[in-house]
Amino acid sequence: MGWTTTPWERMDLTPYEFFHPDTRPICERDILTQLLKTETILTTEAYENWRLKQTEQYPSVTDINDGYYRGIVNIQDILPQGIRRR
């Protein structure tokens, strides 16, 4: 057919929203980025450990990597700059 966009882009959804139609992301990427800096979370393991202690449901590393936010396909893209694995 010659589509140049994905089905979720045509529907103005993130990949996560497309594959999980009954849920919607609860927090914006920029808020999460600021939160990670405030809490000094530099690794995916530190994020998961922190997230499990929260009362508010933040997206898991897997959800973020699966397209929870637009344009983000790896949690490393939103972790604060610092010592990161390649």
C-alpha positions as CSV (number, residue, x, y, z in Angstrom):
1,M,0.0,0.0,0.0
2,G,2.9,2.3,0.4
3,W,2.3,3.5,4.0
4,T,5.2,5.6,5.3
5,T,3.9,5.7,8.9
6,T,3.0,3.1,11.5
7,P,-0.5,2.3,12.4
8,W,-0.1,4.1,15.8
9,E,1.3,7.2,14.1
10,R,-1.7,7.3,11.8
11,M,-4.0,7.1,14.9
12,D,-1.8,9.7,16.8
13,L,-0.9,7.2,19.5
14,T,2.3,6.1,21.0
15,P,3.2,2.4,20.4
16,Y,2.3,1.7,24.0
17,E,-1.1,3.3,23.7
18,F,-1.7,1.3,20.4
19,F,-0.9,-2.1,22.0
20,H,-2.6,-1.2,25.3
21,P,-5.8,0.6,24.3
22,D,-7.4,0.5,27.8
23,T,-4.5,2.5,29.4
24,R,-3.1,5.9,29.0
25,P,0.4,7.1,30.1
26,I,0.0,8.9,33.4
27,C,3.1,11.2,33.5
28,E,4.8,13.3,30.9
29,R,8.4,12.5,29.8
30,D,9.7,15.9,30.9
31,I,8.3,15.4,34.4
32,L,9.8,11.9,34.7
33,T,13.2,13.3,33.4
34,Q,13.2,16.0,36.1
35,L,12.2,13.4,38.7
36,L,15.1,11.2,37.7
37,K,17.5,14.1,38.2
38,T,16.0,15.0,41.6
39,E,16.2,11.5,42.8
40,T,19.7,11.0,41.3
41,I,18.6,7.9,39.4
42,L,21.3,7.0,36.9
43,T,20.6,3.4,35.9
44,T,17.7,1.3,34.8
45,E,18.1,-0.9,37.9
46,A,18.0,2.1,40.2
47,Y,14.9,3.4,38.4
48,E,13.1,0.0,38.8
49,N,14.0,-0.2,42.5
50,W,12.8,3.3,43.1
51,R,9.6,2.8,41.1
52,L,8.6,-0.3,43.1
53,K,8.6,1.8,46.3
54,Q,6.2,4.5,44.8
55,T,2.5,4.7,45.4
56,E,1.9,6.4,42.0
57,Q,2.2,4.0,39.1
58,Y,5.2,5.0,37.0
59,P,6.0,3.1,33.8
60,S,8.3,0.2,34.0
61,V,11.6,0.1,32.0
62,T,10.0,-2.4,29.7
63,D,7.0,-0.1,29.1
64,I,9.3,2.8,28.4
65,N,11.4,0.7,26.0
66,D,8.1,-0.4,24.3
67,G,7.2,3.1,23.4
68,Y,5.4,4.5,26.5
69,Y,6.5,8.0,25.4
70,R,6.7,9.5,21.9
71,G,10.1,9.3,20.4
72,I,11.6,7.3,23.3
73,V,12.4,3.6,22.7
74,N,15.1,3.2,25.3
75,I,15.0,4.4,28.9
76,Q,18.7,5.4,28.5
77,D,17.3,8.3,26.4
78,I,15.6,9.9,29.5
79,L,18.1,9.0,32.2
80,P,20.1,12.0,33.5
81,Q,23.5,12.4,31.8
82,G,26.2,10.7,33.7
83,I,28.1,7.4,33.7
84,R,26.0,5.2,31.5
85,R,26.7,1.8,30.0
86,R,26.9,1.5,26.2
